[in-house]
Amino acid sequence: MMTPLAKITRSQPPVRMQRRFFMGGSVAALCTWMLGAPLLAQAAAAKTPAKEAFLKTSLMLTGHAKLPPAQAERVYQALAAGDPAFAGKILDLQKFIAERKLNASGLQAALDSEQAAFAALPRNILQGWYVGVVGSGAQAKCIDYEEALMNLAVSDQLRPPSYAYGAYGSWAAQPVQTTRKKA
């Protein structure tokens, strides 16, 4: 008969992980990693009153019915990072617009005439959307380039500068020389 001490000290074969268990755990970990990032991003991009006011103001200023959500989040985050009081200013701007029933064409004149503390905000928002840059000088942050509204506005005729649309090295070929005949 085995004593309890003998049962504990008795050598047992090592526990082997089954292949199915390992594969199932690996797939579960991969799915958690892949699906968790978008869910965390959605939680971070949760609607706040300031974000709602920013989006509403952006729609009014740009004249667009819809703006890309990912780009809106980047512009908002860059503006908020550059100005700690941004959330309060955007709410004040939205209240200013609603109280005076202003549209985009009359907004800047009204802000400038009343010398509002947030008078520069519409220009900063439009710069973020159209130019794709928030801030100026050493604090400037490039938010978007190819999808910036200034490039989208002319995309039916022009391509954004500095983008090579041919095969690799196609930009290096010398242009064809044409000679004009004098009449």
For each residue, the residues with C-beta under 8 A, 3 or more apart:
1:
2: 6 7 10
3: 6 7
4: 7 8
5: 8 9
6: 2 3 9 10
7: 2 3 4 10
8: 4 5
9: 5 6
10: 2 6 7
11:
12:
13:
14:
15:
16:
17: 21 22
18: 21 22
19: 22 23
20: 23 24
21: 17 18 24 25
22: 17 18 19 25 26
23: 19 20 26 27
24: 20 21 27 28
25: 21 22 28 29
26: 22 23 29 30
27: 23 24 30 31
28: 24 25 31 32
29: 25 26 32 33
30: 26 27 33 34
31: 27 28 34 35
32: 28 29 35 36
33: 29 30 36 37
34: 30 31 37
35: 31 32 38 39
36: 32 33 39 40
37: 33 34 40 41
38: 35 41 42
39: 35 36 42 43
40: 36 37 43 44
41: 37 38 44 45
42: 38 39 45 46
43: 39 40 46
44: 40 41
45: 41 42 51 69 73
46: 42 43
47: 51 52
48: 51 52 87
49: 52 53 91
50: 53 54 80 86 87 88 90 91
51: 45 47 48 54 55 76
52: 47 48 49 55 56
53: 49 50 56 57 90 91 93 94
54: 50 51 57 58 72 76 79 90 125
55: 51 52 58 59 67 72 76
56: 52 53 59 60 94
57: 53 54 60 61 90 93 94 97 122 125
58: 54 55 61 62 67 72 75 125 129
59: 55 56 62 64 65 66 67
60: 56 57 63 97 103 104 107
61: 57 58 104 107 122 125 126 129
62: 58 59 67 126 129 130 149
63: 60 104
64: 59 67 149
65: 59
66: 59
67: 55 58 59 62 64 71 72 129
68: 71 72 147
69: 45 72 73
70: 73 74
71: 67 68 74 75 129 143 144 147
72: 54 55 58 67 68 69 75 76
73: 45 69 70 76 77
74: 70 71 77 78 143 144
75: 58 71 72 78 79 125 128 129 134 143 144
76: 51 54 55 72 73 79 80
77: 73 74 80 81
78: 74 75 81 82 128 134 135 141 143
79: 54 75 76 82 83 86 124 125 128 134
80: 50 76 77 83 84 86 87
81: 77 78 141
82: 78 79 86 134 135 139 141
83: 79 80 86 89
84: 80
85: 88 89
86: 50 79 80 82 83 89 90
87: 48 50 80 90 91
88: 50 85 91 92
89: 83 85 86 92 93 117 118 121
90: 50 53 54 57 86 87 93 94 118 121
91: 49 50 53 87 88 94 95
92: 88 89 95 96 116 117 118
93: 53 57 89 90 96 97 116 118 121 122
94: 53 56 57 90 91 97 98
95: 91 92 98 99
96: 92 93 99 100 102 110 111 116 118
97: 57 60 93 94 100 101 102 107
98: 94 95 101
99: 95 96
100: 96 97 110
101: 97 98
102: 96 97 106 107 110
103: 60 106 107
104: 60 61 63 107
105:
106: 102 103 109 110
107: 60 61 97 102 103 104 110 111 122
108: 111 112 119 122 123
109: 106 112 113
110: 96 100 102 106 107 113 114
111: 96 107 108 114 116 118 119 122
112: 108 109 115 119
113: 109 110
114: 110 111
115: 112 119
116: 92 93 96 111 119
117: 89 92
118: 89 90 92 93 96 111 121
119: 108 111 112 115 116 122
120: 123 124
121: 89 90 93 118 124 125
122: 57 61 93 107 108 111 119 125 126
123: 108 120 126 127
124: 79 120 121 127 128 134
125: 54 57 58 61 75 79 121 122 128 129
126: 61 62 122 123 129 130
127: 123 124 130 131 133 134
128: 75 78 79 124 125 131 132 133 134 143
129: 58 61 62 67 71 75 125 126 132 148 149
130: 62 126 127 148 149 150 153
131: 127 128 148 150
132: 128 129 142 143 144 145 147 148 150 151
133: 127 128 140 141 142 143
134: 75 78 79 82 124 127 128 140 141 143
135: 78 82 139 140 141
136: 139 140
137: 140
138:
139: 82 135 136
140: 133 134 135 136 137
141: 78 81 82 133 134 135
142: 132 133 145
143: 71 74 75 78 128 132 133 134 148
144: 71 74 75 132 147 148
145: 132 142 148 151 160
146: 151 160 163
147: 68 71 132 144 151 152
148: 129 130 131 132 143 144 145 151 152
149: 62 64 129 130 152 153
150: 130 131 132 153 154
151: 132 145 146 147 148 154 155 158 160
152: 147 148 149 155
153: 130 149 150
154: 150 151 157 158
155: 151 152 158 159 160
156:
157: 154
158: 151 154 155
159: 155 163 165
160: 145 146 151 155 163
161:
162:
163: 146 159 160
164: 170 171
165: 159
166: 170 171
167: 170
168:
169: 172 173
170: 164 166 167 173
171: 164 166
172: 169
173: 169 170
174:
175:
176:
177:
178:
179:
180:
181:
182:
183:
